[in-house]
Structures are given as C-alpha cells and as structure tokens.
Amino acid sequence: MITDAQLESALSYLSETDEEAAELKASVERQEYKLKRMKATVFKMSAGTVAERQAEAEIHETVQGAQDDHVEAIKAFNTVANRRDTQILIVEVWRSVNSARKKGLM
C-alpha cells in the first residue's frame, strides 16, 4: 500500500529533479557531439586507407576518453531517469488504489 507520505515524497522528488534530469539529458547529447567531433578530428589527421583512419579514430586515447565521458553521462542520466520512473509508478499506484477506494472496491 502506498501511504500519503510516500506519495508526497514521490511528488516532491519529481518536482525537484525536473531541471537535473534536463541537464543530465543535455550532458548526454553534449558528450555524444564531443565524441563525434573527436573521432572526426583524429580521422582527419590520420594517414592511410579509410579503414585504417577509422580504426585509428576508434582507438585513439582522446576518443577513448570521450567515449568514457559519454558512458558516464548516460549512466548519470539513467540513474535519475530510473528513479523518476519509480516515483511516477508510486504516484500511479496511489491513484489507482485511491480511485478503487472511492468506488468501494477496496
């Protein structure tokens, strides 16, 4: 059973994390752009066939660092997004239970 206190906590969390979730989503997109830009830079500066230049761009240490940053940004965003999804579920369960009570089903 979802208590009123749990509902209040869920609603509070959701209202307090709107901006954080947006910032983290923007960070994911920013890191993705940075990764693509770094790959393109290394590719452009490399010599050899297209396949060799692509391979160099994939394994270059600055690109690896950008890939790590991108993964960390995804992790941070998903942590908040998953927590928000859980809080939304709490609100929905409370609404369903409350509606059933009003209809005399519980």
PASEBA-1860 file (N, C-alpha, C; in nm, 3 decimals):
! residues 106
1> MITDAQLE> 0.084/-0.117/0.000/0.000/0.000/0.000/0.089/0.124/0.000 ~ 0.056/0.220/-0.080/0.130/0.346/-0.089/0.067/0.444/0.010 ~ 0.150/0.495/0.100/0.100/0.590/0.201/0.101/0.732/0.144 ~ 0.030/0.819/0.212/0.030/0.960/0.172/0.170/1.019/0.181 ~ 0.246/0.976/0.280/0.384/1.024/0.294/0.470/0.981/0.175 ~ 0.451/0.857/0.129/0.525/0.810/0.012/0.485/0.889/-0.113 ~ 0.356/0.918/-0.123/0.308/0.997/-0.236/0.370/1.136/-0.233 ~ 0.369/1.200/-0.117/0.428/1.333/-0.104/0.576/1.331/-0.138
9> SALSYLSE> 0.645/1.229/-0.091/0.788/1.216/-0.120/0.812/1.200/-0.271 ~ 0.731/1.118/-0.334/0.744/1.094/-0.479/0.720/1.223/-0.557 ~ 0.614/1.293/-0.521/0.582/1.418/-0.591/0.690/1.523/-0.568 ~ 0.741/1.528/-0.447/0.847/1.623/-0.415/0.973/1.592/-0.498 ~ 1.010/1.465/-0.502/1.128/1.424/-0.580/1.111/1.462/-0.727 ~ 0.994/1.433/-0.780/0.971/1.464/-0.922/0.981/1.614/-0.948 ~ 0.923/1.694/-0.861/0.929/1.839/-0.884/1.069/1.895/-0.864 ~ 1.147/1.833/-0.778/1.282/1.882/-0.751/1.385/1.836/-0.853
17> TDEEAAEL> 1.354/1.736/-0.933/1.453/1.681/-1.026/1.424/1.711/-1.172 ~ 1.325/1.793/-1.200/1.295/1.829/-1.339/1.418/1.888/-1.408 ~ 1.475/1.988/-1.346/1.590/2.057/-1.406/1.713/1.967/-1.412 ~ 1.735/1.890/-1.306/1.850/1.799/-1.304/1.840/1.698/-1.418 ~ 1.722/1.642/-1.438/1.702/1.545/-1.545/1.728/1.608/-1.682 ~ 1.682/1.730/-1.699/1.704/1.800/-1.826/1.853/1.828/-1.847 ~ 1.921/1.870/-1.742/2.065/1.897/-1.752/2.143/1.770/-1.785 ~ 2.107/1.661/-1.722/2.176/1.535/-1.748/2.150/1.485/-1.890
25> KASVERQE> 2.028/1.503/-1.939/1.997/1.466/-2.077/2.078/1.552/-2.175 ~ 2.088/1.680/-2.146/2.169/1.770/-2.230/2.316/1.729/-2.226 ~ 2.363/1.685/-2.110/2.501/1.640/-2.097/2.527/1.517/-2.184 ~ 2.432/1.426/-2.189/2.446/1.307/-2.275/2.461/1.351/-2.420 ~ 2.376/1.442/-2.463/2.383/1.489/-2.602/2.512/1.566/-2.629 ~ 2.555/1.645/-2.532/2.680/1.721/-2.546/2.799/1.626/-2.558 ~ 2.800/1.521/-2.475/2.910/1.424/-2.479/2.910/1.344/-2.610 ~ 2.792/1.316/-2.661/2.783/1.245/-2.789/2.841/1.331/-2.901
33> YKLKRMKA> 2.806/1.458/-2.900/2.860/1.551/-3.001/3.011/1.562/-2.988 ~ 3.060/1.571/-2.865/3.205/1.580/-2.841/3.275/1.456/-2.893 ~ 3.217/1.339/-2.869/3.276/1.214/-2.915/3.284/1.212/-3.068 ~ 3.177/1.249/-3.135/3.177/1.252/-3.281/3.281/1.350/-3.334 ~ 3.290/1.465/-3.270/3.386/1.567/-3.313/3.530/1.518/-3.296 ~ 3.557/1.451/-3.186/3.692/1.399/-3.164/3.727/1.290/-3.263 ~ 3.631/1.201/-3.290/3.656/1.097/-3.390/3.687/1.158/-3.526 ~ 3.609/1.260/-3.563/3.631/1.325/-3.692/3.768/1.392/-3.697
41> TVFKMSAG> 3.807/1.453/-3.588/3.938/1.521/-3.583/4.051/1.421/-3.599 ~ 4.045/1.310/-3.527/4.150/1.208/-3.536/4.148/1.145/-3.675 ~ 4.030/1.119/-3.728/4.019/1.062/-3.862/4.086/1.154/-3.965 ~ 4.057/1.283/-3.955/4.110/1.380/-4.050/4.262/1.390/-4.041 ~ 4.317/1.376/-3.923/4.462/1.391/-3.902/4.538/1.261/-3.929 ~ 4.469/1.150/-3.943/4.535/1.021/-3.963/4.571/1.002/-4.109 ~ 4.663/0.909/-4.131/4.704/0.874/-4.267/4.665/0.730/-4.294 ~ 4.658/0.694/-4.420/4.628/0.557/-4.457/4.494/0.545/-4.527
49> TVAERQAE> 4.449/0.422/-4.539/4.321/0.398/-4.604/4.208/0.445/-4.512 ~ 4.089/0.449/-4.568/3.972/0.491/-4.488/3.956/0.398/-4.369 ~ 3.970/0.268/-4.390/3.955/0.172/-4.281/4.060/0.194/-4.173 ~ 4.183/0.220/-4.215/4.290/0.246/-4.118/4.264/0.375/-4.040 ~ 4.216/0.476/-4.107/4.187/0.604/-4.041/4.071/0.589/-3.944 ~ 3.969/0.510/-3.983/3.856/0.485/-3.892/3.901/0.408/-3.769 ~ 3.987/0.308/-3.790/4.039/0.230/-3.678/4.119/0.319/-3.584 ~ 4.202/0.404/-3.640/4.281/0.497/-3.559/4.190/0.590/-3.478
57> AEIHETVQ> 4.085/0.637/-3.542/3.992/0.725/-3.472/3.921/0.653/-3.358 ~ 3.893/0.526/-3.373/3.825/0.448/-3.268/3.915/0.420/-3.149 ~ 4.044/0.398/-3.173/4.132/0.357/-3.063/4.216/0.470/-3.005 ~ 4.208/0.588/-3.062/4.288/0.700/-3.012/4.249/0.731/-2.868 ~ 4.349/0.767/-2.787/4.324/0.786/-2.643/4.226/0.901/-2.614 ~ 4.228/1.007/-2.692/4.132/1.116/-2.666/3.989/1.072/-2.699 ~ 3.976/0.988/-2.801/3.844/0.936/-2.836/3.797/0.839/-2.728 ~ 3.888/0.757/-2.678/3.853/0.665/-2.569/3.806/0.742/-2.447
65> GAQDDHVE> 3.874/0.852/-2.415/3.832/0.936/-2.303/3.694/0.996/-2.326 ~ 3.669/1.040/-2.448/3.537/1.096/-2.482/3.429/0.988/-2.474 ~ 3.463/0.866/-2.515/3.368/0.755/-2.504/3.336/0.726/-2.358 ~ 3.438/0.728/-2.273/3.418/0.706/-2.129/3.329/0.816/-2.071 ~ 3.354/0.941/-2.109/3.272/1.053/-2.062/3.126/1.038/-2.107 ~ 3.108/0.992/-2.230/2.974/0.972/-2.284/2.900/0.864/-2.205 ~ 2.968/0.755/-2.177/2.907/0.646/-2.100/2.871/0.694/-1.959 ~ 2.959/0.771/-1.896/2.930/0.824/-1.762/2.810/0.918/-1.764
73> AIKAFNTV> 2.799/0.999/-1.869/2.684/1.089/-1.881/2.555/1.010/-1.897 ~ 2.560/0.904/-1.975/2.443/0.817/-1.992/2.406/0.753/-1.858 ~ 2.505/0.706/-1.785/2.481/0.643/-1.655/2.415/0.742/-1.558 ~ 2.468/0.863/-1.552/2.412/0.964/-1.461/2.268/0.997/-1.498 ~ 2.242/1.015/-1.627/2.106/1.045/-1.672/2.012/0.930/-1.641 ~ 2.053/0.807/-1.672/1.966/0.692/-1.649/1.939/0.669/-1.501 ~ 2.035/0.701/-1.416/2.013/0.688/-1.272/1.897/0.777/-1.228 ~ 1.899/0.902/-1.270/1.792/0.995/-1.233/1.662/0.957/-1.305
81> ANRRDTQI> 1.671/0.922/-1.432/1.551/0.885/-1.508/1.483/0.762/-1.448 ~ 1.561/0.663/-1.408/1.503/0.543/-1.348/1.438/0.574/-1.214 ~ 1.503/0.657/-1.135/1.445/0.696/-1.006/1.315/0.774/-1.028 ~ 1.314/0.862/-1.128/1.192/0.937/-1.159/1.082/0.841/-1.204 ~ 1.116/0.742/-1.285/1.016/0.643/-1.329/0.956/0.568/-1.210 ~ 1.041/0.535/-1.113/0.992/0.468/-0.993/0.895/0.558/-0.916 ~ 0.929/0.685/-0.905/0.843/0.778/-0.832/0.710/0.798/-0.907 ~ 0.715/0.800/-1.038/0.592/0.810/-1.118/0.505/0.687/-1.094
89> LIVEVWRS> 0.567/0.571/-1.087/0.493/0.448/-1.060/0.426/0.453/-0.922 ~ 0.494/0.507/-0.824/0.435/0.522/-0.690/0.310/0.609/-0.698 ~ 0.319/0.719/-0.771/0.204/0.809/-0.785/0.089/0.736/-0.855 ~ 0.119/0.662/-0.959/0.015/0.592/-1.034/-0.052/0.483/-0.950 ~ 0.027/0.411/-0.871/-0.031/0.308/-0.784/-0.122/0.375/-0.681 ~ -0.075/0.484/-0.622/-0.157/0.555/-0.524/-0.288/0.600/-0.587 ~ -0.281/0.654/-0.709/-0.402/0.700/-0.777/-0.499/0.584/-0.800 ~ -0.447/0.470/-0.843/-0.533/0.354/-0.868/-0.599/0.304/-0.741
97> VNSARKKG> -0.521/0.294/-0.635/-0.575/0.247/-0.508/-0.679/0.346/-0.456 ~ -0.648/0.474/-0.463/-0.739/0.578/-0.415/-0.869/0.577/-0.496 ~ -0.859/0.558/-0.625/-0.978/0.552/-0.711/-1.064/0.431/-0.676 ~ -0.999/0.317/-0.654/-1.073/0.196/-0.619/-1.144/0.214/-0.484 ~ -1.079/0.281/-0.392/-1.141/0.306/-0.261/-1.266/0.391/-0.277 ~ -1.257/0.494/-0.358/-1.371/0.583/-0.379/-1.489/0.509/-0.442 ~ -1.459/0.410/-0.524/-1.565/0.332/-0.591/-1.614/0.217/-0.503 ~ -1.554/0.203/-0.384/-1.595/0.098/-0.293/-1.543/-0.039/-0.329
105> LM> -1.439/-0.045/-0.408/-1.384/-0.173/-0.449/-1.282/-0.228/-0.350 ~ -1.244/-0.147/-0.254/-1.143/-0.194/-0.157/-1.194/-0.176/-0.017
END
